Every structure is written in C-alpha cells, then in structure tokens.
C-alpha cells in the first residue's frame, strides 16, 4: 500500500490474530510492504522490454547476476521461523542485507522506470549497467550511471516499487517466475485531481451549487486562502507526475479516456502472474470489461486466458456501501490458458441483492468463445446479459450492421461535440438569466426522448462570437482525416457559408452521461435550431443523408429493442466506441417498415413550430400530440423496429421483461405486441 499507516495496521491485525503467549511478534516487514505498485518494474520481462532484448531467456541470465548476491541471505531468511527474539533479530539483519545487495539493481530499475517518460531523455542501454564497476558492491560507479541515478531521484516524487527486488525469491524461480495467485480489490479512482473536487473538501455544499455560483466561490477562496491554493498546486503536480508514469508506463490504453487506476492495476496483475497456470481473483468495475481504454487488456485476456465473470448491481449499496449505488461490479476469475486462442468467457448475473446472488451463483453461466466476443465490436467489450435466455435476443440484434458502417450511396452519421464545457468556457456565460441576443447552450439534461427542450441549460452563448469560431473549426476539420467534416464532399457548397452550420437547424443529439440502470439509457432527441450544445450531448453530423435518414435513425435510437442492446454495454457513458458500434438495420429505401419508422419518429420529434421546416421536409405534421396518440405512436415504433431487427415475439417479450428491474411494462408491452402481430400479418 502507498500509505505506511495502512501497512502498519495490516501488521497489527495479523499480530492480534496470530498472537501466542510466550512467542515474539513475527517479522512482517518483508511481506507487507509500503510502495506504489504501479510505478516501478513488475517482472523480468518488463526489464527485457525496456532494454529491447529480443531473447528473454538469455537476457534473464544477465539480470539474474544483479539479483544473485542476495540469494544466500534469502535462503537463510526463508529458514527462520520467528520462534524467539534472536530469530527476529536475525530476520531483520538478513532483510537489510538483501536490500543492500540489491541496491545497484534498484538504481538500475529506478532509471528504467523514469526513462519511459520522454522528458527524462534517456534511452536504456544495458552496457551502461553491465560492467563490474557498477554491479559489484562497493566499487566505483561510472560517471554516466551516477548522473542518471541523481536525475532519477530528483525526477521521482516517490520511490518506485520494484516487485523483483521486493520479492526476489518469487521472481528467481525456474520456470515459474511471478505469483501463482493474485487476489485483490484495487482502487477505482482517476489518476487526476479535479479542482472542483479539491474545493469540495473545504466549501460545504459546493457540489450542489449552480455552475456560476461555484465559479464565484472559487474566485473568492483563491483570493482569501493562498495556503489552500499552494496545497492545490502541490496535489496537482503529484497527480500529473503519477499520470505521466501511468500513461508512459507498460499499461496499454492508459492514454485513452480517463487515466483510471483500475486500468493500470489490471495490467499489473497480469504482468505479475506466473505463466504456469497462474490465477487472478479480483473485484473490478464493470467498465474494465466494457470501456474503450481497457480494449488492449481485454484482447490480451481473450487470447491467453479463460475468464469467469459474475456481475453485481450495487443497488442500495449492498456490495459496497460507499460506492456509487448504480455501479455494476465484476467478480473476475482469470486463469492462464494452457492453449492460447482457445479461451472462453463465462457470464453470470447481474445480481441486484445478496439474496439473488446466493440463489443464482450456482447457475449455469452464459459461455462464449473468445473469437465470438471479438467479432461483436472493435473494443472487445463484454455484454451484461440478464439471463441465458438473453443470448438469443442479443445474437439476433447483433446481426444488424453497425451504426458507423460506411457504404457508398448510404447515409452516414457521426457523433460530434460542438463546444467543450471546460475548454470553451470563455465562449459561454455561466449565468442564470439569459443575456440579450444569446442562445442557450444545451447539456444532456436539456432534452429527453421525444422531449426536445426541458428548459435546463448549461450556459448561454453569443452567436456573434461562437458562430465564427465554429466555422473556423469546421474549415480546419476539412483537412483532418479524423474529423467528420473531412468526409463531406469537397464540392459541398455549405462550406462557403456559416448559415449551413448545424447550430442553425434541428439536429439529432444524444446524452453522453447515462447508466444501464436508468429508466432509459440511450436518450436521443431532435433538438431545435438556434442553440449550441456542450460536449455532454454530442450531436450527429451527416456526411451523407437527409432529414428522412435523420428521422429513421432517431426512431431506431429511441426504441426499446435498441436501448435494451445498449444496456448490455453502457456503464456510465454512451461513449463513441459504444455508440458507433450499435446495431442499426439498413433496409432498402423503399421498405415499408423503414417508411413507417420515418413517419412515426418524424411526427413524435416535432412538437412545436421550431421544427416546421424539418417536418415539412419529411412530410409529417408538426405540433403537440394528444397523449393517447403519442403513446400509440411510441408502441408502434417499438414494434416496427423489432421487425426490422428480425426479432421474434419471444425475443420482444424477453426484452421488455428484462429491460429495467421493477418497471411496470405490462400495458406498454401489450400495445407493442398488438402492433407487432398486426405488422406480422401484413408482411
């Protein structure tokens, strides 16, 4: 643990539970260690990788020479049984001797750790460390290594924890280097420090205040409490150093998304594990098996291990009372697969209470082959299936092409963030009352399904100031291959006028922040023109397609079958990698089902005159709907989309029954089934 007091408490706990009158307290400093598990060297393989060694077997012998001087002391330490005070003293002596013998190796490992960060400016070369002048204890150091040691000590804010040096007997085993079993529950927080979180420690009720009130208070506290400003700057520096170590460390994917600590711990567990049938049993957030930042880790596991995952919904905090109650938690058992490429994944749960877990933990899991899972999406994300019966419905939905498929002559939609809540703060006014001539800045809560404007806005912005900036970014995007604007035809005349910017007309937006346990997960809407949208709600840009295509996609996104599928993957955000991989049927343009989706979704999306021109373009009425008619349109839309997916009636029933725990779906399901059967007779 990084906290010395935590380690001391662990020692005390063991002493209390193993106390025997007449015997001394055991020497535990060797096995209960203080250190940062994520900063440092985890294995001999890691050392070889840092030096660019192609043959680990030959290189291991070179590294073993650095560790060998400690072997005799380790053997004597292993034979001590802590039966009397003299043995305790002997253990302390042997441990100090081990550390002294490994000091030169520690210096090398420190330098290797820091050399990963580009700013350090050193490319590892084993010749710098292999000479007797460096390896032999007490000899004169080479000037280059001496300088590197001093630079590394100055750069590091805490001493790295090197597992081969802390537990050399584990990593000196022939053919079984590493731990046989790893158990744990790693921290889940981000390796960053948000300023708002810092001030929340000192300002009561800070998080519950409105944005402009928070900004005003932060300004006051920065002026009145320079001591806290200094503390904030110190903590930010430590967090940035940690982030640098993780992003540039041996943790693929850490640079994607938030640098969550659990992502790095997942890799660390895997790196520390013995390849001779090693096993891991850890508690992780479900995002470890769904988030894009863990893609490389999942693909590594799918190719080299067998997994059994039991998912728990932390409803009312029954698993962890201090964790977010809507979080999904994974109990992960991972085993090194003796035959790479033949791994399987067993999925059980989710269980929303202890009673359900105890009753269902012995059930037969849904088992998938690794290759099958990798075909579902680019990120090898694992679905959260409610039961065995879900497999058939899931497989049928997955037959539809991905939303982001790019076929010539077909519509193409790409999510895009217009304004960034933090980076573009200077373009917005975070005030409660609307300044004259300003447009609202929408956030996720500003709209909902078939509700284009809830009246809850993030801020206000002056179109005279924002529109030129948006046009500048659009023109810049034309030359960048990763920008949706790059896909527009070069001859498209809209680039010549700011009047063609998306902010002037209605467009489809999707909430980013959401959860699989909410009443709905994919919350999309046709939002009105003359608004701006913050990044909490990306909208869709259309390199190809018209209003009819927009209405069709909106209808599919707002349907229960599509939302049921999304809930298999979403944890806290509808990230782009999830959204782009959603299955969306692509029927022929003349399809009667497609035409009906356009009619239904188009009418539901246009409740007032702000959508008059858009409604006219697809040939639907515009204005408020009577509640009964609106509900009937929604029910028929679910039924038509179910037919487009090729779902059977039993699939549709299962989707409604497992969509949301505790929801009263009977009346709506009956209405959907009535339309479903009617369309079955017509087809």
C-alpha positions in Angstrom: 0.0 0.0 0.0 1.2 3.6 -0.6 0.1 4.5 2.9 2.6 3.4 5.6 -0.1 3.5 8.3 -2.3 1.1 6.3 0.7 -1.3 6.2 1.2 -0.9 9.9 -2.4 -1.6 10.6 -2.2 -4.7 8.5 0.8 -5.9 10.5 -1.1 -5.1 13.7 -4.1 -7.1 12.6 -2.1 -10.1 11.8 -0.2 -9.9 15.1 -3.5 -9.7 17.0 -5.0 -12.7 15.2 -1.9 -14.9 15.4 -0.7 -13.9 18.9 0.5 -16.8 21.0 1.6 -16.2 24.6 5.3 -16.6 25.0 6.2 -16.1 21.4 7.5 -12.9 19.8 5.7 -10.9 17.2 6.6 -12.1 13.7 8.8 -10.2 11.4 6.4 -9.0 8.7 8.3 -6.1 7.0 9.4 -8.4 4.2 5.9 -9.4 3.0 3.8 -6.4 3.9 5.4 -3.6 2.0 5.0 0.1 1.5 5.1 1.3 -2.1 3.3 2.2 -5.2 2.5 -1.0 -7.1 2.0 0.9 -10.4 5.3 2.8 -10.5 8.2 0.6 -10.9 9.3 -2.7 -12.5 6.9 -5.7 -12.3 8.9 -8.5 -13.9 12.0 -9.7 -15.7 10.1 -9.5 -18.9 9.5 -5.8 -18.3 13.2 -5.2 -17.8 14.0 -7.0 -21.0 11.4 -5.0 -22.9 12.9 -1.7 -21.6 16.3 -2.7 -22.8 14.9 -4.0 -26.1 16.1 -7.6 -25.5 14.8 -10.0 -28.1 15.7 -13.2 -26.2 14.3 -13.1 -22.7 15.9 -16.5 -21.8 19.4 -15.2 -22.5 18.8 -11.7 -21.1 17.3 -13.2 -17.8 20.7 -14.6 -17.0 22.2 -11.1 -17.2 19.6 -9.7 -14.9 19.9 -12.7 -12.6 23.5 -11.7 -12.0 22.2 -8.5 -10.4 19.9 -10.4 -8.1 22.1 -13.4 -7.3 24.2 -11.8 -4.5 21.0 -11.7 -2.4 20.2 -15.4 -2.8 22.2 -16.7 0.3 20.5 -14.2 2.6 17.1 -15.1 1.2 17.7 -18.8 1.8 18.7 -18.1 5.4 15.7 -15.7 5.8 13.3 -18.4 4.5 14.6 -20.9 7.1 13.9 -18.6 10.1 10.6 -19.4 11.9 10.4 -16.4 14.3 10.2 -18.7 17.3 12.3 -16.4 19.5 13.7 -12.9 19.7 17.1 -13.9 18.3 15.5 -15.2 15.1 13.5 -12.0 14.8 16.8 -10.1 15.0 18.4 -12.5 12.5 15.5 -11.9 10.1 15.9 -8.2 10.3 19.6 -8.5 9.6 19.1 -10.8 6.6 16.5 -8.5 5.2 18.7 -5.4 5.5 21.5 -7.4 3.8 19.2 -8.4 1.0 18.3 -4.8 0.4 22.0 -3.7 0.4 22.9 -6.5 -2.1 20.1 -5.3 -4.4 20.9 -1.6 -4.2 22.7 -1.5 -7.5 19.8 -3.3 -9.2 17.4 -0.9 -7.6 19.2 2.1 -9.0 19.0 0.5 -12.5 15.3 -0.3 -12.1 14.7 3.3 -10.9 16.4 4.7 -14.1 14.4 2.3 -16.3 11.2 3.4 -14.7 11.9 7.1 -15.3 13.3 6.6 -18.8 9.8 5.7 -20.0 8.8 9.4 -19.7 10.0 11.3 -22.8 11.1 14.3 -20.8 13.8 12.3 -19.0 15.7 12.0 -22.2 17.5 8.6 -21.7 17.3 5.6 -23.9 18.1 2.4 -21.9 21.3 0.7 -22.8 22.3 -2.4 -20.8 26.0 -1.7 -21.4 25.6 1.3 -19.0 24.9 -1.2 -16.2 26.7 -4.4 -17.1 30.3 -3.5 -16.1 31.8 -4.7 -12.9 32.3 -1.1 -11.8 28.5 -0.8 -11.5 27.4 -4.3 -10.5 30.0 -5.1 -7.8 29.0 -3.7 -4.4 31.4 -1.0 -3.1 33.1 -0.4 -6.4 33.5 3.0 -8.1 30.5 3.9 -10.2 30.7 5.0 -13.8 30.1 8.7 -14.1 27.2 8.3 -16.5 25.3 5.9 -14.2 26.0 8.1 -11.2 24.5 11.1 -13.1 21.4 9.1 -14.2 20.8 7.9 -10.6 20.8 11.5 -9.3 18.5 12.6 -12.2 16.1 9.8 -11.5 16.0 10.5 -7.7 15.2 14.2 -8.5 12.5 13.4 -11.0 10.6 10.8 -9.0 8.2 12.1 -6.3 8.1 8.7 -4.6 10.4 5.7 -4.7 9.1 3.2 -7.3 8.2 -0.3 -6.0 10.1 -3.0 -7.9 8.5 -6.4 -7.4 11.6 -8.5 -8.5 13.5 -6.7 -5.8 10.8 -6.7 -3.1 10.2 -10.4 -3.7 13.3 -11.8 -5.4 12.6 -15.4 -4.3 9.3 -15.2 -6.3 11.0 -13.9 -9.5 14.0 -16.2 -9.3 12.0 -19.4 -9.5 13.0 -21.5 -12.5 10.1 -21.7 -15.0 7.6 -20.2 -12.5 8.6 -16.5 -12.4 5.8 -14.5 -10.8 2.9 -15.1 -8.4 0.7 -18.2 -8.6 -2.4 -16.5 -7.3 -3.3 -12.8 -7.1 -6.3 -11.6 -5.1 -7.4 -8.0 -4.7 -9.8 -5.1 -4.9 -7.8 -2.2 -6.5 -8.7 1.5 -6.1 -11.0 2.7 -8.8 -10.4 6.5 -8.8 -8.8 8.5 -11.6 -5.2 9.5 -11.5 -6.1 13.1 -11.8 -7.2 15.9 -9.5 -10.2 17.9 -10.5 -10.2 21.4 -9.0 -13.9 21.2 -8.1 -13.2 18.1 -6.1 -10.5 19.8 -4.2 -12.6 22.8 -3.2 -15.5 20.4 -2.2 -13.3 19.3 0.8 -13.4 22.8 2.2 -16.6 24.5 0.9 -19.7 23.0 2.4 -22.3 22.1 -0.3 -20.1 23.1 -3.1 -21.1 20.3 -5.5 -24.8 21.2 -5.1 -24.3 24.8 -6.3 -25.0 26.0 -9.8 -22.1 26.5 -12.1 -21.9 30.3 -11.9 -22.1 30.1 -8.0 -19.2 27.6 -8.0 -17.1 29.9 -10.1 -17.8 32.9 -7.9 -16.9 30.9 -4.7 -13.7 29.5 -6.2 -12.6 33.0 -7.1 -13.2 34.2 -3.5 -11.4 31.3 -1.9 -8.4 31.6 -4.2 -8.1 35.2 -3.0 -8.7 34.6 0.7 -6.8 31.2 1.1 -3.4 31.3 -0.6 -2.4 28.3 1.7 -5.1 26.2 0.0 -4.0 27.4 -3.4 -0.5 26.2 -2.7 -1.9 22.9 -1.5 -3.9 22.5 -4.7 -0.9 23.2 -6.8 1.2 20.7 -4.9 -1.5 18.0 -5.3 -1.9 18.8 -9.0 1.8 18.4 -9.5 1.8 15.0 -7.7 -1.2 13.8 -9.8 0.4 14.9 -13.0 3.6 13.1 -12.2 1.5 9.9 -11.4 -0.4 10.4 -14.7 2.9 10.7 -16.7 4.1 7.5 -15.1 0.9 5.6 -16.0 0.4 7.0 -19.5 4.1 6.2 -20.4 4.3 3.0 -18.4 3.6 -0.6 -19.5 -0.1 -0.1 -19.4 -1.6 -0.1 -23.0 -4.7 2.1 -23.3 -3.9 4.4 -20.4 -3.8 7.3 -22.8 -7.4 6.6 -23.9 -10.1 8.2 -21.9 -9.6 9.0 -18.2 -6.5 7.5 -16.6 -8.3 5.3 -14.1 -6.1 3.5 -11.7 -8.0 0.2 -12.1 -6.9 0.1 -15.8 -3.3 0.1 -14.7 -3.9 -2.4 -11.9 -5.5 -4.8 -14.4 -2.2 -4.8 -16.4 -0.1 -5.0 -13.3 -2.0 -8.1 -12.1 -1.4 -9.7 -15.5 2.3 -8.8 -15.6 2.9 -10.2 -12.1 1.2 -13.5 -12.8 3.1 -16.8 -13.3 2.6 -18.1 -16.8 2.5 -21.6 -15.3 -1.3 -21.8 -14.7 -1.4 -18.6 -12.7 -4.8 -17.3 -11.5 -6.3 -13.9 -10.6 -9.4 -13.3 -8.5 -10.2 -9.6 -8.3 -13.0 -7.1 -7.8 -13.3 -4.6 -10.7 -15.7 -2.0 -12.0 -17.6 -3.5 -15.0 -16.0 -0.8 -17.2 -12.8 -2.9 -17.1 -14.7 -5.2 -19.4 -16.5 -2.6 -21.5 -14.6 0.8 -21.6 -12.5 1.6 -24.6 -9.4 2.3 -22.5 -9.2 -1.3 -21.5 -9.6 -2.7 -25.0 -6.0 -4.0 -25.3 -6.3 -5.6 -21.9 -9.4 -7.5 -22.8 -7.9 -8.6 -26.1 -4.9 -9.9 -24.3 -7.1 -11.9 -21.9 -9.3 -13.2 -24.7 -6.2 -14.6 -26.5 -4.4 -16.0 -23.5 -6.9 -16.8 -20.7 -10.2 -18.2 -19.6 -12.5 -15.9 -17.7 -15.5 -16.3 -15.4 -17.3 -13.0 -14.6 -20.1 -12.5 -12.1 -21.7 -9.1 -12.3 -23.3 -7.4 -9.3 -25.6 -4.3 -9.4 -24.7 -2.3 -6.3 -28.3 -1.5 -5.7 -28.7 0.5 -2.4 -25.0 -0.2 -1.7 -25.4 -3.9 -0.9 -22.0 -4.8 -2.2 -20.0 -1.6 -1.2 -22.0 0.9 0.8 -19.6 3.8 -0.1 -19.6 3.1 -3.8 -22.0 4.6 -6.4 -25.2 2.5 -5.9 -25.8 2.3 -9.6 -22.4 0.9 -10.4 -22.1 -2.6 -11.8 -19.3 -4.6 -10.2 -17.5 -7.6 -11.6 -16.1 -10.5 -9.6 -13.4 -11.7 -12.1 -11.7 -15.0 -12.0 -9.0 -15.2 -14.7 -6.9 -18.3 -15.5 -3.8 -18.5 -17.8 -4.9 -20.7 -20.7 -2.5 -23.5 -21.5 -3.7 -23.4 -25.1 -3.6 -19.7 -26.3 -6.5 -18.8 -28.6 -9.0 -21.3 -27.1 -10.2 -19.2 -24.2 -13.8 -18.8 -23.2 -15.7 -16.3 -21.1 -18.5 -17.2 -18.7 -21.0 -14.5 -17.8 -23.3 -14.7 -14.7 -25.6 -12.1 -13.3 -26.2 -9.3 -12.8 -27.4 -9.8 -9.3 -29.0 -6.8 -7.5 -29.1 -8.2 -4.0 -27.3 -10.6 -1.7 -30.4 -12.9 -1.7 -30.4 -13.1 -5.5 -26.6 -13.6 -5.6 -26.8 -16.5 -3.2 -29.6 -18.1 -5.1 -28.1 -17.6 -8.5 -24.3 -18.0 -8.1 -24.6 -21.7 -8.8 -26.5 -21.2 -12.0 -25.0 -22.2 -15.4 -23.3 -19.1 -16.9 -23.7 -18.0 -20.5 -20.4 -19.1 -22.1 -18.9 -17.5 -25.2 -15.8 -18.3 -27.2 -13.2 -15.5 -27.3 -13.3 -15.2 -31.1 -17.1 -14.8 -31.0 -16.8 -11.9 -28.5 -14.2 -10.1 -30.5 -16.5 -10.0 -33.6 -19.2 -8.0 -31.7 -17.3 -4.7 -31.7 -13.9 -3.1 -32.1 -13.2 -2.8 -28.4 -13.9 -6.5 -27.4 -16.4 -5.1 -24.9 -18.4 -7.8 -23.0 -22.1 -7.5 -22.7 -24.1 -7.6 -19.5 -26.7 -10.3 -20.2 -29.6 -10.6 -17.8 -30.0 -14.4 -18.3 -29.3 -17.3 -20.5 -32.4 -16.5 -22.5 -30.8 -13.2 -23.4 -28.3 -14.8 -25.7 -30.7 -15.5 -28.5 -32.2 -11.9 -28.5 -28.7 -10.4 -28.3 -27.4 -12.5 -31.2 -30.4 -11.5 -33.3 -29.9 -7.8 -32.7 -26.2 -8.1 -33.4 -26.9 -9.3 -36.9 -27.8 -5.8 -38.0 -24.8 -3.7 -39.3 -23.1 -1.2 -37.1 -24.3 2.4 -37.0 -21.0 3.7 -38.3 -20.8 1.4 -41.4 -19.6 3.5 -44.3 -21.1 2.2 -47.6 -21.1 4.4 -50.8 -24.6 5.7 -51.5 -26.0 5.1 -48.0 -26.5 7.5 -45.1 -23.5 8.1 -42.8 -23.8 9.7 -39.3 -21.0 10.5 -36.9 -21.2 11.9 -33.4 -19.6 15.2 -32.9 -19.0 17.5 -29.9 -19.7 21.2 -30.6 -18.5 23.1 -27.5 -16.4 21.8 -24.6 -17.7 22.7 -21.2 -14.2 23.3 -19.9 -12.0 24.3 -22.8 -14.6 26.6 -24.3 -15.7 28.3 -21.1 -14.6 31.6 -22.4 -17.2 31.4 -25.2 -20.1 31.0 -22.7 -21.8 32.9 -19.9 -22.4 30.8 -16.8 -25.3 32.9 -15.5 -28.9 32.1 -14.6 -30.7 34.8 -16.7 -30.4 34.8 -20.4 -28.4 37.8 -21.8 -30.0 39.7 -24.7 -29.3 38.1 -28.0 -27.6 35.0 -26.6 -28.6 31.4 -27.5 -28.9 28.6 -24.9 -26.1 26.1 -24.5 -27.7 22.6 -24.2 -26.3 19.9 -21.9 -27.5 16.3 -21.5 -30.4 17.3 -19.2 -31.7 19.8 -21.8 -33.6 17.2 -23.7 -35.0 13.7 -23.4 -36.7 11.1 -25.6 -39.5 12.9 -27.6 -38.8 16.0 -25.4 -36.6 18.3 -27.4 -36.2 21.1 -24.8 -36.6 20.6 -21.0 -35.5 24.2 -20.2 -32.5 23.1 -18.2 -29.4 24.7 -19.9 -25.7 24.6 -19.2 -25.0 28.2 -20.1 -25.7 31.0 -22.7 -23.5 32.0 -25.6 -23.4 34.9 -28.1 -23.9 33.6 -31.6 -21.9 36.6 -33.0 -18.9 35.3 -31.1 -19.4 31.5 -31.3 -20.5 31.0 -34.9 -17.3 32.3 -36.4 -15.3 30.0 -34.1 -17.4 27.0 -35.1 -16.9 27.8 -38.8 -13.1 28.1 -38.2 -13.1 24.6 -36.6 -15.2 23.3 -39.5 -12.9 24.6 -42.1 -9.9 23.1 -40.1 -11.7 19.8 -39.9 -11.9 19.5 -43.7 -8.2 18.7 -43.8 -8.1 16.4 -40.8 -8.9 12.7 -41.6 -10.3 12.0 -38.1 -12.8 14.8 -38.4 -16.4 14.1 -39.7 -16.1 17.2 -41.8 -13.3 15.5 -43.8 -15.9 13.1 -45.1 -18.1 15.7 -46.7 -17.9 16.1 -50.4 -15.3 18.8 -51.3 -17.9 20.3 -53.7 -20.5 20.7 -51.0 -21.4 24.4 -51.1 -22.3 24.5 -47.5 -18.7 25.1 -46.6 -19.0 28.6 -48.2 -21.5 30.0 -45.7 -21.9 30.0 -41.9 -25.6 29.6 -42.5 -25.1 25.9 -43.1 -23.6 25.3 -39.7 -25.6 22.6 -37.8 -26.5 25.0 -35.0 -28.9 26.9 -37.2 -31.3 23.9 -37.8 -32.8 21.0 -35.8 -30.4 18.1 -35.3 -30.2 14.8 -33.5 -28.4 14.9 -30.2 -27.6 12.1 -27.7 -26.9 12.3 -24.0 -23.4 11.3 -23.0 -23.8 10.7 -19.3 -26.2 7.9 -18.6 -26.4 4.5 -17.0 -27.6 1.0 -17.8 -29.7 1.1 -14.6 -31.6 4.3 -15.5 -35.1 4.0 -16.8 -33.7 4.7 -20.3 -30.0 4.6 -21.5 -29.8 5.9 -25.0 -31.6 9.3 -24.7 -31.7 10.9 -28.1 -33.8 13.8 -29.4 -34.3 16.1 -32.3 -33.2 19.4 -30.6 -34.3 22.8 -32.1 -32.1 25.2 -34.1 -30.5 28.3 -32.8 -28.9 26.6 -29.8 -25.4 25.4 -29.1 -24.6 22.1 -27.5 -21.9 21.3 -24.9 -19.9 18.0 -25.1 -22.2 16.4 -22.5 -24.5 15.8 -25.5 -22.8 15.1 -28.8 -24.9 15.6 -31.9 -24.9 13.8 -35.3 -23.1 15.2 -38.3 -24.3 13.7 -41.7 -21.6 13.5 -44.4 -24.3 11.7 -46.3 -28.1 11.6 -45.7 -31.1 13.9 -45.4 -33.9 14.6 -42.9 -35.6 11.3 -43.7 -32.5 9.4 -42.8 -32.3 11.5 -39.6 -35.8 10.6 -38.7 -35.2 6.9 -39.4 -32.1 6.7 -37.2 -33.8 8.7 -34.4 -36.6 6.3 -34.4 -34.3 3.3 -34.0 -32.3 5.0 -31.3 -35.4 5.8 -29.3 -36.8 2.3 -29.5 -36.8 -0.2 -26.6 -35.0 -3.0 -28.6 -32.1 -0.8 -29.4 -31.9 0.6 -25.9 -32.0 -3.0 -24.5 -28.9 -3.8 -26.6 -27.1 -0.6 -25.5 -27.7 -1.5 -21.8 -25.6 -4.6 -22.3 -22.5 -2.4 -22.8 -23.1 1.1 -21.2 -22.0 1.7 -17.7 -21.8 5.4 -17.1 -21.5 7.0 -20.6 -22.6 6.4 -24.1 -19.1 6.7 -25.4 -18.3 7.0 -29.1 -17.0 3.4 -29.3 -20.2 2.1 -27.9 -22.5 4.4 -29.9 -20.7 3.8 -33.2 -21.0 0.0 -32.8 -24.7 0.0 -32.0 -26.6 -2.3 -34.5 -28.9 -0.4 -36.8 -30.9 -2.2 -39.5 -30.3 -0.9 -43.1 -33.5 -1.8 -45.1 -34.0 -0.8 -48.7 -35.1 2.8 -49.3 -38.5 1.5 -50.5 -39.0 -0.7 -47.4 -42.5 -0.2 -45.9 -41.0 -0.7 -42.4 -38.4 2.0 -42.9 -41.1 4.4 -44.3 -43.2 3.8 -41.2 -40.3 4.4 -38.8 -39.8 7.8 -40.6 -43.4 8.7 -40.2 -43.7 7.7 -36.5 -40.4 9.2 -35.4 -40.8 12.3 -37.5 -44.2 13.1 -36.0 -43.0 12.4 -32.4 -39.9 14.6 -32.9 -41.8 17.8 -33.9 -43.9 19.1 -31.0 -43.8 22.8 -31.9 -43.2 25.3 -34.7 -39.4 25.3 -34.3 -39.4 22.1 -36.3 -41.8 23.2 -39.0 -39.3 23.2 -41.9 -37.8 19.9 -40.8 -41.2 18.3 -40.6 -42.2 19.6 -44.0 -39.0 18.0 -45.5 -40.1 14.5 -44.4 -43.9 15.1 -44.9 -45.2 14.9 -41.4 -47.4 17.2 -39.3 -45.8 19.5 -36.7 -47.3 20.4 -33.3 -48.4 18.9 -30.0 -49.9 15.4 -29.9 -52.7 14.1 -27.7 -51.3 11.7 -25.0 -53.1 8.6 -26.3 -51.9 9.2 -29.9 -48.4 9.8 -28.7 -48.3 6.6 -26.7 -49.7 4.6 -29.6 -47.0 6.0 -31.9 -44.3 5.0 -29.4 -45.7 1.5 -29.1 -45.9 1.0 -32.8 -42.4 2.3 -33.3 -41.1 -0.4 -30.9 -43.0 -3.0 -32.9 -41.8 -1.8 -36.3 -38.1 -1.6 -35.1 -38.4 -5.1 -33.7 -39.5 -6.4 -37.1 -36.6 -4.5 -38.7 -34.2 -6.4 -36.4 -35.9 -9.7 -37.2 -36.9 -10.3 -33.6 -39.4 -13.0 -32.8 -42.3 -12.5 -30.4 -40.5 -14.4 -27.6 -37.5 -12.1 -28.1 -39.7 -9.0 -27.7 -41.2 -10.3 -24.6 -37.9 -11.1 -23.1 -36.5 -7.6 -23.9 -39.4 -6.0 -22.1 -39.2 -8.4 -19.1 -35.5 -7.8 -18.6 -35.3 -4.1 -19.7 -35.4 -2.4 -16.3 -35.8 -4.0 -12.9 -39.1 -3.1 -11.3 -40.7 -1.2 -14.2 -44.4 -1.7 -14.9 -44.2 -2.8 -18.6 -47.4 -4.8 -18.9 -49.6 -2.2 -20.6 -46.9 -1.0 -22.9 -45.8 -4.5 -23.9 -49.4 -5.4 -24.7 -49.7 -2.4 -27.0 -46.4 -3.2 -28.7 -47.3 -6.8 -29.2 -50.7 -5.8 -30.8 -48.8 -3.7 -33.4 -46.1 -6.4 -33.7 -48.7 -9.0 -34.6 -50.5 -6.6 -37.0 -47.3 -6.0 -38.9 -46.6 -9.7 -38.9 -49.9 -10.3 -40.7 -49.1 -7.5 -43.2 -45.7 -8.8 -44.2 
